[in-house]
C-alpha cells in the first residue's frame, strides 16, 4: 500500500500537538488594569544574599504569584449496569485565581465533560468548584470556588501589548501532579496559529515559549518578569508527550476579550452572520470561469439571518467536480472591512471577533461569469446579531 508522504507528515504533526493535561456586572480586579496605573507591583527585593538580578526575578515572581496558582482535579462519572456511579476518568490541570470572589481561569479542556471539579489551593486546602462559563473556541474556562477571600491571591493580567520575542517568561503549574512547579524561558515566537482538537479549528495569536510545559500545566499562568499573566499554558509540541521546548499559551488578549463574557453570561457573546460558505481557489475559479479567484462562495443564507436581511444571495444549483460538491450561483465574499478573505475559517474568525450589534462591510462579487457585464463588486453593510442558539 502506497502512503502519501504529505498525508503522512500531516498525520504525524497532528499527533504531536499534545494538550498539557494529565489523565489519571463589574470586572474582576485583574481586568481593571490600565496601561500605566494598572502595572503589577512586584517586590523584587530578596532577603537572602547571593542572588543575581535574574535569580531575584525568578524567586520574587514565584514567591508572590505561586499562591495564586491552583491545582484542578476533574472527575468524569460513569454508571454501571445497576446505575451505580463510579469514577470513569480523572484528570488534573492548573489554574489562576482571578479575583477575591473565587473565580479561577483555566483551559476548557481541563474541565470538559467533568461531573465533579475540585480545586486545591497553595495551602493544600480543597474546595469543590462549579463551572461558570467556557469558550471552547479559545480553550478557556472560568470555574468558581467558595473560599475565604484571605486565601485567594489574584494574579494580575498584563497589558495587551508589549510582549516581544526574547522576553523572559515564567510558567507555574502542576506538571505530572508535582504542585507549584516553576519553569523559566523566553517568548520564542508570537502570533502562532495552532490547530486545537478542542476548538475544532486553529487558535490564533498563540504565544510560543521554551519554558518547560508538561502534562498537568494546562490552564496555569505564563508570567512576565513583573508577575503579570501574559498567557494561559495550553499545549505542547512533542513526540514523547513531555516537554521538548515548544509550548503554546493562549494570549492575554484572548483572556481579556473572553473572560468578561464568561463571567456575565457563561459563554462568549459573538456576532452572527448566517451564511454557509465554500472556499474559492484560483484553480477552481479557472475551471468554473468565475470572475474572481480568491474568496468564499456563499452556498446558503439562513432565513432571517443578518446576511439575509442585508440581501446576500445563496447558491441556486449543485455542481459535482470529482469528489468535490459545490453550490454555485450565489455571491462571492472577497473581503470584510477592506481586509481580504481567502477561506471560510478566516471569515468565521473575523465575525467571531465582533459582538452582536457591530456593523461590518462585506466586499461581495455578484455575477457568476468572468465575461458577464452584470459582474460587479459591491460593498454590503451588515449588522451582526446574537445567534438564536445563544
MARDRENNU-362848 format. One record per residue (C-alpha): chain; residue in one letter; x, y, z. Coordinates in steps of 0.5 Angstrom, whole numbers, plus 2048, in hexadecimal, padded with zeros to 3 digits. Layout:
BEGIN
{chain: A | res: A | east: X | north: Y | up: Z} .
...
//
This chain:
BEGIN
{chain: A | res: X | east: 800 | north: 800 | up: 800} .
{chain: A | res: X | east: 803 | north: 807 | up: 7FE} .
{chain: A | res: X | east: 802 | north: 80C | up: 803} .
{chain: A | res: X | east: 803 | north: 814 | up: 801} .
{chain: A | res: X | east: 809 | north: 817 | up: 804} .
{chain: A | res: X | east: 805 | north: 81D | up: 805} .
{chain: A | res: X | east: 7FF | north: 81A | up: 808} .
{chain: A | res: X | east: 804 | north: 816 | up: 80D} .
{chain: A | res: X | east: 807 | north: 81C | up: 80F} .
{chain: A | res: X | east: 801 | north: 820 | up: 811} .
{chain: A | res: X | east: 7FE | north: 81A | up: 815} .
{chain: A | res: X | east: 805 | north: 81A | up: 819} .
{chain: A | res: X | east: 804 | north: 821 | up: 81A} .
{chain: A | res: X | east: 7FD | north: 821 | up: 81C} .
{chain: A | res: X | east: 7FF | north: 81B | up: 821} .
{chain: A | res: X | east: 805 | north: 81F | up: 824} .
{chain: A | res: X | east: 801 | north: 825 | up: 827} .
{chain: A | res: X | east: 7FF | north: 823 | up: 82E} .
{chain: A | res: X | east: 7FA | north: 826 | up: 833} .
{chain: A | res: X | east: 7FE | north: 827 | up: 839} .
{chain: A | res: X | east: 7F9 | north: 823 | up: 83D} .
{chain: A | res: X | east: 7FB | north: 81D | up: 842} .
{chain: A | res: X | east: 7F5 | north: 818 | up: 841} .
{chain: A | res: X | east: 7F5 | north: 813 | up: 848} .
{chain: A | res: X | east: 7D5 | north: 856 | up: 849} .
{chain: A | res: X | east: 7DC | north: 859 | up: 84B} .
{chain: A | res: X | east: 7E2 | north: 856 | up: 848} .
{chain: A | res: X | east: 7E7 | north: 853 | up: 84D} .
{chain: A | res: X | east: 7ED | north: 857 | up: 84F} .
{chain: A | res: X | east: 7F1 | north: 853 | up: 84B} .
{chain: A | res: X | east: 7EE | north: 856 | up: 845} .
{chain: A | res: X | east: 7EE | north: 85D | up: 847} .
{chain: A | res: X | east: 7F5 | north: 85F | up: 846} .
{chain: A | res: X | east: 7F7 | north: 865 | up: 842} .
{chain: A | res: X | east: 7FD | north: 866 | up: 83D} .
{chain: A | res: X | east: 801 | north: 869 | up: 843} .
{chain: A | res: X | east: 7FD | north: 869 | up: 849} .
{chain: A | res: X | east: 7FB | north: 862 | up: 849} .
{chain: A | res: X | east: 802 | north: 860 | up: 849} .
{chain: A | res: X | east: 803 | north: 85A | up: 84E} .
{chain: A | res: X | east: 807 | north: 85C | up: 853} .
{chain: A | res: X | east: 80C | north: 856 | up: 854} .
{chain: A | res: X | east: 811 | north: 857 | up: 85A} .
{chain: A | res: X | east: 818 | north: 854 | up: 857} .
{chain: A | res: X | east: 81C | north: 855 | up: 85E} .
{chain: A | res: X | east: 81E | north: 84E | up: 860} .
{chain: A | res: X | east: 820 | north: 84E | up: 868} .
{chain: A | res: X | east: 825 | north: 848 | up: 866} .
{chain: A | res: X | east: 82C | north: 84B | up: 863} .
{chain: A | res: X | east: 830 | north: 848 | up: 85D} .
{chain: A | res: X | east: 82B | north: 848 | up: 858} .
{chain: A | res: X | east: 82C | north: 84C | up: 852} .
{chain: A | res: X | east: 827 | north: 850 | up: 84E} .
{chain: A | res: X | east: 824 | north: 84B | up: 84A} .
{chain: A | res: X | east: 823 | north: 846 | up: 850} .
{chain: A | res: X | east: 820 | north: 84B | up: 854} .
{chain: A | res: X | east: 81A | north: 84C | up: 84F} .
{chain: A | res: X | east: 819 | north: 844 | up: 84F} .
{chain: A | res: X | east: 819 | north: 844 | up: 857} .
{chain: A | res: X | east: 814 | north: 84A | up: 857} .
{chain: A | res: X | east: 810 | north: 848 | up: 852} .
{chain: A | res: X | east: 80F | north: 841 | up: 855} .
{chain: A | res: X | east: 80E | north: 843 | up: 85C} .
{chain: A | res: X | east: 809 | north: 849 | up: 85A} .
{chain: A | res: X | east: 805 | north: 845 | up: 855} .
{chain: A | res: X | east: 805 | north: 83E | up: 857} .
{chain: A | res: X | east: 800 | north: 83F | up: 85C} .
{chain: A | res: X | east: 7FB | north: 841 | up: 856} .
{chain: A | res: X | east: 7FC | north: 83A | up: 852} .
{chain: A | res: X | east: 7F8 | north: 834 | up: 854} .
{chain: A | res: X | east: 7F7 | north: 82D | up: 852} .
{chain: A | res: X | east: 7F1 | north: 82B | up: 84F} .
{chain: A | res: X | east: 7EE | north: 824 | up: 84F} .
{chain: A | res: X | east: 7E9 | north: 822 | up: 84A} .
{chain: A | res: X | east: 7E5 | north: 81B | up: 84B} .
{chain: A | res: X | east: 7E0 | north: 818 | up: 846} .
{chain: A | res: X | east: 7DB | north: 814 | up: 849} .
{chain: A | res: X | east: 7D8 | north: 80D | up: 845} .
{chain: A | res: X | east: 7D3 | north: 809 | up: 847} .
{chain: A | res: X | east: 7D3 | north: 801 | up: 848} .
{chain: A | res: X | east: 7CD | north: 7FC | up: 846} .
{chain: A | res: X | east: 7C9 | north: 7FE | up: 84C} .
{chain: A | res: X | east: 7CA | north: 805 | up: 84B} .
{chain: A | res: X | east: 7CF | north: 806 | up: 851} .
{chain: A | res: X | east: 7D4 | north: 80C | up: 850} .
{chain: A | res: X | east: 7DB | north: 80A | up: 84F} .
{chain: A | res: X | east: 7E1 | north: 80F | up: 84D} .
{chain: A | res: X | east: 7E3 | north: 80D | up: 846} .
{chain: A | res: X | east: 7E8 | north: 812 | up: 845} .
{chain: A | res: X | east: 7EC | north: 817 | up: 848} .
{chain: A | res: X | east: 7F1 | north: 81D | up: 846} .
{chain: A | res: X | east: 7F5 | north: 822 | up: 849} .
{chain: A | res: X | east: 7F7 | north: 829 | up: 847} .
{chain: A | res: X | east: 7F9 | north: 830 | up: 849} .
{chain: A | res: X | east: 7F5 | north: 837 | up: 84A} .
{chain: A | res: X | east: 7F6 | north: 83E | up: 84C} .
{chain: A | res: X | east: 7F2 | north: 842 | up: 851} .
{chain: A | res: X | east: 7EE | north: 848 | up: 84E} .
{chain: A | res: X | east: 7EB | north: 84B | up: 854} .
{chain: A | res: X | east: 7E9 | north: 84B | up: 85B} .
{chain: A | res: X | east: 7E3 | north: 848 | up: 859} .
{chain: A | res: X | east: 7E6 | north: 842 | up: 858} .
{chain: A | res: X | east: 7E6 | north: 842 | up: 850} .
{chain: A | res: X | east: 7EB | north: 83E | up: 84D} .
{chain: A | res: X | east: 7EE | north: 83E | up: 846} .
{chain: A | res: X | east: 7F0 | north: 837 | up: 843} .
{chain: A | res: X | east: 7EF | north: 834 | up: 83C} .
{chain: A | res: X | east: 7E9 | north: 831 | up: 83A} .
{chain: A | res: X | east: 7EC | north: 82A | up: 838} .
{chain: A | res: X | east: 7EE | north: 829 | up: 840} .
{chain: A | res: X | east: 7E6 | north: 82A | up: 842} .
{chain: A | res: X | east: 7E3 | north: 827 | up: 83B} .
{chain: A | res: X | east: 7DE | north: 822 | up: 83D} .
{chain: A | res: X | east: 7DF | north: 822 | up: 844} .
{chain: A | res: X | east: 7DA | north: 820 | up: 849} .
{chain: A | res: X | east: 7DE | north: 822 | up: 84F} .
{chain: A | res: X | east: 7E3 | north: 827 | up: 850} .
{chain: A | res: X | east: 7E8 | north: 828 | up: 856} .
{chain: A | res: X | east: 7ED | north: 82E | up: 857} .
{chain: A | res: X | east: 7F3 | north: 82D | up: 85B} .
{chain: A | res: X | east: 7F6 | north: 834 | up: 85E} .
{chain: A | res: X | east: 7FD | north: 835 | up: 85F} .
{chain: A | res: X | east: 7FC | north: 834 | up: 867} .
{chain: A | res: X | east: 7F9 | north: 82D | up: 865} .
{chain: A | res: X | east: 7F2 | north: 82F | up: 867} .
{chain: A | res: X | east: 7ED | north: 82C | up: 862} .
{chain: A | res: X | east: 7E6 | north: 82E | up: 85F} .
{chain: A | res: X | east: 7E1 | north: 82C | up: 85A} .
{chain: A | res: X | east: 7E1 | north: 830 | up: 854} .
{chain: A | res: X | east: 7DB | north: 832 | up: 850} .
{chain: A | res: X | east: 7DC | north: 834 | up: 848} .
{chain: A | res: X | east: 7DA | north: 83B | up: 847} .
{chain: A | res: X | east: 7DB | north: 83B | up: 83F} .
{chain: A | res: X | east: 7DF | north: 838 | up: 83A} .
{chain: A | res: X | east: 7E2 | north: 83A | up: 833} .
{chain: A | res: X | east: 7E4 | north: 834 | up: 82F} .
{chain: A | res: X | east: 7E6 | north: 838 | up: 829} .
{chain: A | res: X | east: 7EC | north: 83B | up: 82D} .
{chain: A | res: X | east: 7EC | north: 835 | up: 832} .
{chain: A | res: X | east: 7EB | north: 83A | up: 838} .
{chain: A | res: X | east: 7E6 | north: 839 | up: 83E} .
{chain: A | res: X | east: 7E4 | north: 83C | up: 845} .
{chain: A | res: X | east: 7E3 | north: 838 | up: 84B} .
{chain: A | res: X | east: 7E1 | north: 83A | up: 852} .
{chain: A | res: X | east: 7E2 | north: 838 | up: 859} .
{chain: A | res: X | east: 7DF | north: 83B | up: 860} .
{chain: A | res: X | east: 7E6 | north: 83C | up: 863} .
{chain: A | res: X | east: 7E8 | north: 841 | up: 868} .
{chain: A | res: X | east: 7EA | north: 848 | up: 865} .
{chain: A | res: X | east: 7F0 | north: 848 | up: 869} .
{chain: A | res: X | east: 7F2 | north: 841 | up: 866} .
{chain: A | res: X | east: 7F1 | north: 844 | up: 85F} .
{chain: A | res: X | east: 7F7 | north: 847 | up: 85C} .
{chain: A | res: X | east: 7F5 | north: 84A | up: 855} .
{chain: A | res: X | east: 7FA | north: 84A | up: 84F} .
{chain: A | res: X | east: 7FA | north: 851 | up: 84B} .
{chain: A | res: X | east: 7F9 | north: 851 | up: 844} .
{chain: A | res: X | east: 7FF | north: 854 | up: 83F} .
{chain: A | res: X | east: 7FD | north: 85A | up: 83B} .
{chain: A | res: X | east: 7FB | north: 857 | up: 834} .
{chain: A | res: X | east: 801 | north: 85A | up: 830} .
{chain: A | res: X | east: 809 | north: 85A | up: 831} .
{chain: A | res: X | east: 80A | north: 852 | up: 831} .
{chain: A | res: X | east: 811 | north: 851 | up: 82D} .
{chain: A | res: X | east: 814 | north: 84B | up: 82A} .
{chain: A | res: X | east: 81A | north: 84A | up: 82F} .
{chain: A | res: X | east: 817 | north: 84D | up: 835} .
{chain: A | res: X | east: 817 | north: 849 | up: 83C} .
{chain: A | res: X | east: 811 | north: 845 | up: 83E} .
{chain: A | res: X | east: 810 | north: 840 | up: 844} .
{chain: A | res: X | east: 80B | north: 83A | up: 844} .
{chain: A | res: X | east: 808 | north: 838 | up: 84B} .
{chain: A | res: X | east: 804 | north: 832 | up: 84B} .
{chain: A | res: X | east: 803 | north: 82B | up: 84D} .
{chain: A | res: X | east: 806 | north: 826 | up: 848} .
{chain: A | res: X | east: 805 | north: 81F | up: 849} .
{chain: A | res: X | east: 802 | north: 820 | up: 84F} .
{chain: A | res: X | east: 808 | north: 824 | up: 852} .
{chain: A | res: X | east: 805 | north: 82A | up: 855} .
{chain: A | res: X | east: 807 | north: 831 | up: 854} .
{chain: A | res: X | east: 80D | north: 830 | up: 850} .
{chain: A | res: X | east: 811 | north: 836 | up: 84D} .
{chain: A | res: X | east: 814 | north: 835 | up: 846} .
{chain: A | res: X | east: 817 | north: 83B | up: 842} .
{chain: A | res: X | east: 818 | north: 83D | up: 83B} .
{chain: A | res: X | east: 817 | north: 842 | up: 836} .
{chain: A | res: X | east: 812 | north: 844 | up: 831} .
{chain: A | res: X | east: 814 | north: 840 | up: 82B} .
{chain: A | res: X | east: 80F | north: 843 | up: 826} .
{chain: A | res: X | east: 809 | north: 847 | up: 825} .
{chain: A | res: X | east: 802 | north: 846 | up: 821} .
{chain: A | res: X | east: 802 | north: 83F | up: 820} .
{chain: A | res: X | east: 7FC | north: 83B | up: 81D} .
{chain: A | res: X | east: 7FC | north: 834 | up: 820} .
{chain: A | res: X | east: 7F6 | north: 82F | up: 81F} .
{chain: A | res: X | east: 7F3 | north: 82D | up: 825} .
{chain: A | res: X | east: 7EE | north: 827 | up: 825} .
{chain: A | res: X | east: 7EA | north: 82A | up: 82B} .
{chain: A | res: X | east: 7E9 | north: 830 | up: 827} .
{chain: A | res: X | east: 7E8 | north: 82D | up: 820} .
{chain: A | res: X | east: 7EC | north: 832 | up: 81D} .
{chain: A | res: X | east: 7F2 | north: 836 | up: 81E} .
{chain: A | res: X | east: 7F3 | north: 83A | up: 824} .
{chain: A | res: X | east: 7F6 | north: 841 | up: 821} .
{chain: A | res: X | east: 7FC | north: 845 | up: 824} .
{chain: A | res: X | east: 7FE | north: 840 | up: 829} .
{chain: A | res: X | east: 805 | north: 841 | up: 82D} .
{chain: A | res: X | east: 80A | north: 83C | up: 82C} .
{chain: A | res: X | east: 80F | north: 83B | up: 831} .
{chain: A | res: X | east: 815 | north: 837 | up: 833} .
{chain: A | res: X | east: 813 | north: 837 | up: 83A} .
{chain: A | res: X | east: 812 | north: 82F | up: 83C} .
{chain: A | res: X | east: 80B | north: 82E | up: 83C} .
{chain: A | res: X | east: 809 | north: 827 | up: 83D} .
{chain: A | res: X | east: 802 | north: 823 | up: 83E} .
{chain: A | res: X | east: 7FF | north: 826 | up: 844} .
{chain: A | res: X | east: 801 | north: 82D | up: 843} .
{chain: A | res: X | east: 7FB | north: 82E | up: 83F} .
{chain: A | res: X | east: 7F7 | north: 834 | up: 841} .
{chain: A | res: X | east: 7FD | north: 837 | up: 845} .
{chain: A | res: X | east: 800 | north: 83E | up: 844} .
{chain: A | res: X | east: 805 | north: 840 | up: 840} .
{chain: A | res: X | east: 808 | north: 846 | up: 843} .
{chain: A | res: X | east: 80D | north: 84C | up: 841} .
{chain: A | res: X | east: 812 | north: 84F | up: 846} .
{chain: A | res: X | east: 80D | north: 853 | up: 849} .
{chain: A | res: X | east: 809 | north: 84D | up: 84B} .
{chain: A | res: X | east: 803 | north: 84F | up: 847} .
{chain: A | res: X | east: 800 | north: 84A | up: 843} .
{chain: A | res: X | east: 801 | north: 84A | up: 83B} .
{chain: A | res: X | east: 7FE | north: 843 | up: 839} .
{chain: A | res: X | east: 7FB | north: 83D | up: 83B} .
{chain: A | res: X | east: 7FF | north: 837 | up: 83A} .
{chain: A | res: X | east: 7FB | north: 832 | up: 836} .
{chain: A | res: X | east: 7FF | north: 82D | up: 831} .
{chain: A | res: X | east: 806 | north: 82B | up: 82F} .
{chain: A | res: X | east: 809 | north: 828 | up: 829} .
{chain: A | res: X | east: 80C | north: 822 | up: 82B} .
{chain: A | res: X | east: 80E | north: 81B | up: 828} .
{chain: A | res: X | east: 80E | north: 818 | up: 82F} .
{chain: A | res: X | east: 809 | north: 81B | up: 833} .
{chain: A | res: X | east: 80E | north: 81F | up: 837} .
{chain: A | res: X | east: 811 | north: 826 | up: 836} .
{chain: A | res: X | east: 815 | north: 827 | up: 830} .
{chain: A | res: X | east: 816 | north: 82E | up: 831} .
{chain: A | res: X | east: 810 | north: 830 | up: 82D} .
{chain: A | res: X | east: 80A | north: 832 | up: 831} .
{chain: A | res: X | east: 804 | north: 837 | up: 82F} .
{chain: A | res: X | east: 800 | north: 83B | up: 833} .
{chain: A | res: X | east: 7F9 | north: 83F | up: 832} .
{chain: A | res: X | east: 7FB | north: 846 | up: 832} .
{chain: A | res: X | east: 7F8 | north: 84B | up: 837} .
{chain: A | res: X | east: 7F5 | north: 84F | up: 831} .
{chain: A | res: X | east: 7F0 | north: 849 | up: 830} .
{chain: A | res: X | east: 7EF | north: 848 | up: 838} .
{chain: A | res: X | east: 7ED | north: 850 | up: 839} .
{chain: A | res: X | east: 7E8 | north: 84F | up: 833} .
{chain: A | res: X | east: 7E5 | north: 849 | up: 835} .
{chain: A | res: X | east: 7E5 | north: 848 | up: 83D} .
{chain: A | res: X | east: 7E0 | north: 84E | up: 83E} .
{chain: A | res: X | east: 7DB | north: 84B | up: 83A} .
{chain: A | res: X | east: 7DC | north: 844 | up: 83D} .
{chain: A | res: X | east: 7DB | north: 848 | up: 844} .
{chain: A | res: X | east: 7D5 | north: 84C | up: 842} .
{chain: A | res: X | east: 7D2 | north: 846 | up: 83D} .
{chain: A | res: X | east: 7D5 | north: 840 | up: 83E} .
{chain: A | res: X | east: 7D7 | north: 840 | up: 836} .
{chain: A | res: X | east: 7DA | north: 845 | up: 831} .
{chain: A | res: X | east: 7D5 | north: 84A | up: 82E} .
{chain: A | res: X | east: 7D8 | north: 849 | up: 827} .
{chain: A | res: X | east: 7D5 | north: 84C | up: 821} .
{chain: A | res: X | east: 7D1 | north: 848 | up: 81C} .
{chain: A | res: X | east: 7D1 | north: 849 | up: 814} .
{chain: A | res: X | east: 7CC | north: 843 | up: 812} .
{chain: A | res: X | east: 7D0 | north: 840 | up: 80C} .
{chain: A | res: X | east: 7D3 | north: 839 | up: 80A} .
{chain: A | res: X | east: 7D9 | north: 83A | up: 805} .
{chain: A | res: X | east: 7DE | north: 836 | up: 801} .
{chain: A | res: X | east: 7E5 | north: 838 | up: 7FF} .
{chain: A | res: X | east: 7E7 | north: 83B | up: 7F9} .
{chain: A | res: X | east: 7EE | north: 83A | up: 7F6} .
{chain: A | res: X | east: 7F1 | north: 83C | up: 7EF} .
{chain: A | res: X | east: 7F1 | north: 835 | up: 7EC} .
{chain: A | res: X | east: 7E9 | north: 834 | up: 7EE} .
{chain: A | res: X | east: 7E8 | north: 83B | up: 7EB} .
{chain: A | res: X | east: 7EB | north: 83A | up: 7E5} .
{chain: A | res: X | east: 7E7 | north: 833 | up: 7E4} .
{chain: A | res: X | east: 7E1 | north: 837 | up: 7E6} .
{chain: A | res: X | east: 7E2 | north: 83D | up: 7E2} .
{chain: A | res: X | east: 7E1 | north: 841 | up: 7E8} .
{chain: A | res: X | east: 7E2 | north: 849 | up: 7E8} .
{chain: A | res: X | east: 7E7 | north: 849 | up: 7EE} .
{chain: A | res: X | east: 7EC | north: 843 | up: 7F0} .
{chain: A | res: X | east: 7EC | north: 845 | up: 7F8} .
{chain: A | res: X | east: 7E7 | north: 845 | up: 7FD} .
{chain: A | res: X | east: 7E1 | north: 841 | up: 7FF} .
{chain: A | res: X | east: 7DB | north: 83E | up: 7FB} .
{chain: A | res: X | east: 7D4 | north: 840 | up: 7FF} .
{chain: A | res: X | east: 7D1 | north: 839 | up: 7FF} .
{chain: A | res: X | east: 7CB | north: 83A | up: 803} .
{chain: A | res: X | east: 7C8 | north: 840 | up: 807} .
{chain: A | res: X | east: 7C4 | north: 83F | up: 80D} .
{chain: A | res: X | east: 7BD | north: 841 | up: 80D} .
{chain: A | res: X | east: 7BC | north: 847 | up: 812} .
{chain: A | res: X | east: 7C4 | north: 848 | up: 813} .
{chain: A | res: X | east: 7C7 | north: 84F | up: 813} .
{chain: A | res: X | east: 7CA | north: 84C | up: 80C} .
{chain: A | res: X | east: 7C3 | north: 84B | up: 809} .
{chain: A | res: X | east: 7C1 | north: 852 | up: 80C} .
{chain: A | res: X | east: 7C7 | north: 855 | up: 808} .
{chain: A | res: X | east: 7C5 | north: 852 | up: 802} .
{chain: A | res: X | east: 7CA | north: 84D | up: 801} .
{chain: A | res: X | east: 7C9 | north: 847 | up: 7FC} .
{chain: A | res: X | east: 7CA | north: 840 | up: 7FD} .
{chain: A | res: X | east: 7CB | north: 83B | up: 7F7} .
{chain: A | res: X | east: 7C6 | north: 838 | up: 7F3} .
{chain: A | res: X | east: 7C9 | north: 832 | up: 7F0} .
{chain: A | res: X | east: 7CD | north: 82C | up: 7F2} .
{chain: A | res: X | east: 7D3 | north: 82A | up: 7EE} .
{chain: A | res: X | east: 7D8 | north: 824 | up: 7EF} .
{chain: A | res: X | east: 7DF | north: 825 | up: 7ED} .
{chain: A | res: X | east: 7E2 | north: 81E | up: 7EE} .
{chain: A | res: X | east: 7E1 | north: 81D | up: 7F6} .
{chain: A | res: X | east: 7E0 | north: 824 | up: 7F7} .
{chain: A | res: X | east: 7D9 | north: 826 | up: 7F8} .
{chain: A | res: X | east: 7D7 | north: 82E | up: 7F7} .
{chain: A | res: X | east: 7D1 | north: 832 | up: 7F7} .
{chain: A | res: X | east: 7D2 | north: 838 | up: 7F2} .
{chain: A | res: X | east: 7CE | north: 83E | up: 7EF} .
{chain: A | res: X | east: 7CF | north: 842 | up: 7F6} .
{chain: A | res: X | east: 7D3 | north: 848 | up: 7F8} .
{chain: A | res: X | east: 7DB | north: 847 | up: 7F9} .
{chain: A | res: X | east: 7DD | north: 84B | up: 7FF} .
{chain: A | res: X | east: 7E4 | north: 84D | up: 7FE} .
{chain: A | res: X | east: 7E5 | north: 852 | up: 804} .
{chain: A | res: X | east: 7E3 | north: 854 | up: 80A} .
{chain: A | res: X | east: 7E4 | north: 85C | up: 80C} .
{chain: A | res: X | east: 7E9 | north: 85C | up: 807} .
{chain: A | res: X | east: 7ED | north: 856 | up: 809} .
{chain: A | res: X | east: 7EE | north: 850 | up: 804} .
{chain: A | res: X | east: 7EA | north: 84A | up: 806} .
{chain: A | res: X | east: 7ED | north: 843 | up: 803} .
{chain: A | res: X | east: 7EA | north: 83E | up: 807} .
{chain: A | res: X | east: 7E3 | north: 83C | up: 80B} .
{chain: A | res: X | east: 7E8 | north: 83C | up: 811} .
{chain: A | res: X | east: 7EA | north: 843 | up: 810} .
{chain: A | res: X | east: 7E3 | north: 846 | up: 80F} .
{chain: A | res: X | east: 7E1 | north: 842 | up: 815} .
{chain: A | res: X | east: 7E7 | north: 845 | up: 81A} .
{chain: A | res: X | east: 7E5 | north: 84C | up: 817} .
{chain: A | res: X | east: 7DE | north: 84B | up: 819} .
{chain: A | res: X | east: 7DF | north: 848 | up: 820} .
{chain: A | res: X | east: 7E4 | north: 84D | up: 822} .
{chain: A | res: X | east: 7DE | north: 852 | up: 822} .
{chain: A | res: X | east: 7D8 | north: 853 | up: 826} .
{chain: A | res: X | east: 7D0 | north: 853 | up: 825} .
{chain: A | res: X | east: 7CF | north: 85A | up: 822} .
{chain: A | res: X | east: 7D5 | north: 85B | up: 81F} .
{chain: A | res: X | east: 7D5 | north: 85E | up: 818} .
{chain: A | res: X | east: 7D9 | north: 85B | up: 812} .
{chain: A | res: X | east: 7DA | north: 85C | up: 80B} .
{chain: A | res: X | east: 7DB | north: 856 | up: 806} .
{chain: A | res: X | east: 7DE | north: 856 | up: 800} .
{chain: A | res: X | east: 7DA | north: 852 | up: 7FB} .
{chain: A | res: X | east: 7DA | north: 850 | up: 7F4} .
{chain: A | res: X | east: 7D3 | north: 84F | up: 7F1} .
{chain: A | res: X | east: 7D3 | north: 84B | up: 7EA} .
{chain: A | res: X | east: 7D6 | north: 844 | up: 7E8} .
{chain: A | res: X | east: 7D9 | north: 845 | up: 7E2} .
{chain: A | res: X | east: 7E0 | north: 849 | up: 7E0} .
{chain: A | res: X | east: 7DD | north: 84C | up: 7DA} .
{chain: A | res: X | east: 7D7 | north: 84E | up: 7DD} .
{chain: A | res: X | east: 7D5 | north: 855 | up: 7DC} .
{chain: A | res: X | east: 7D1 | north: 854 | up: 7E3} .
{chain: A | res: X | east: 7D7 | north: 852 | up: 7E7} .
{chain: A | res: X | east: 7D9 | north: 858 | up: 7EC} .
{chain: A | res: X | east: 7DC | north: 859 | up: 7F2} .
{chain: A | res: X | east: 7D7 | north: 85B | up: 7F8} .
{chain: A | res: X | east: 7D8 | north: 85D | up: 7FF} .
{chain: A | res: X | east: 7D2 | north: 85B | up: 803} .
{chain: A | res: X | east: 7D1 | north: 85D | up: 80A} .
{chain: A | res: X | east: 7CF | north: 858 | up: 80F} .
{chain: A | res: X | east: 7CD | north: 859 | up: 817} .
{chain: A | res: X | east: 7CF | north: 853 | up: 81A} .
{chain: A | res: X | east: 7CB | north: 84F | up: 81F} .
{chain: A | res: X | east: 7CB | north: 84A | up: 825} .
{chain: A | res: X | east: 7CA | north: 843 | up: 823} .
{chain: A | res: X | east: 7C3 | north: 841 | up: 824} .
{chain: A | res: X | east: 7C6 | north: 83B | up: 828} .
{chain: A | res: X | east: 7C9 | north: 83F | up: 82D} .
//
